Amino acid sequence: RLTMLGNFMLDNNIPLTGTIPTEVGNMMRCVEFFVIGVSLSGTIPTELGNLRSMRFLAVGFQKMQGIIPTEIGHLGVMRILIVADGQLTGTIPTEVGNLVSCNVFFLGTNSLTGMIPTEFGNIRTLFLLRVADNALVGPVPSELGNCASLSSLSVFGNEGLSGEVDSLLNALPTQLVELSAGATSIGGSIPTTVGRLSILEKLDLGQNQVTGRLPSEMGRMSRLVELDLQRNQLHGTIPTEIGRLRAATHLDLSFNNLTGTLALELLGLTSLEVLNMSSNMLSGTPGLLAYLPVLRTLSVFDNRFTGLGGICGVSFSW
């Protein structure tokens, strides 16, 4: 009956149960459909595809099951699409490539399978893409490099995602601010061209199969705040250029095969608050780290260090 309704919002009404009725497809003038934090079940009705004026669709934090209907591709003026924290299965339909005006695409924390569609590359306006914590497989498509506005990409927690880290980093647009690609099966070595991502603030490649050395060009990433490379197969020394990351607050290089002594250049990390270099083959004394002005957590166990060297005022794991 509500054919003239422009906004439909159910927010955090936990006692509410039932399903989304197919009749929502009659709300032809609806521009916002927001159903978050309620206890609805059932599937996403295909009739949502009738709402051609829809600009904001959010369905999440509940017991929704089934697949993402292909009819979602009819919502050509969509700006924000959130279908998250549910029990959705099946693949991401290739019809997402029809949403050429979309800015935010959030499909995190479901049970989605298959590959990330290359058709995401059609969405030149895409600003944020989050498909973390699903069961996706295959490489991250290079076509994402076509998304000239892409600022944040999260594929974290998809253990079946594969491919080479150099292909990933070389394909992504240079204006990227956040990349969360940990806990996947991405391998290969970090390319020297990583420095092209000069405004990146977060780089998470932890718990992967990354090999090789840390390239000195990482020192060009002057805005980097968080760097997580834990639990990979990195080897060689920590390049002195890492000391140029003066904006970095969190650095995790633990559980790799890094060697060599700690360089004085690390004292350039003047914003560093958390440092984890545990389970490597590093030598020397960590005492120089006592001069990092805001360091509050330091973990260096299972290395070849020879003394504490006067470290105090820091939560310390030796």
ABEGO torsion letter per residue (X at the ends): XBAABABBBBBGBAABBEBBBAAAAABAABABBBBBGBABBEBBBAAAAABAABABBBBBGBABBEBBBAAAAABAABABBBBBGBABBEBBBAAAAABAABABBBABGBABBEBBBAAAAABAABABBBABGBABBEBBBAAAAABAABABBBABGBAABBEBAAAAAAABBAABABBBABGBABBEBBBAAAAABAABABBBABGBABBEBBBAAAAABAABABBBABGBABBEBBBAAAAABAABABBBABGBABBEBBBAAAAABAABABBBABGBABBEBAAAAAABAABABBBABGBABAEAGGBBGBBBBX
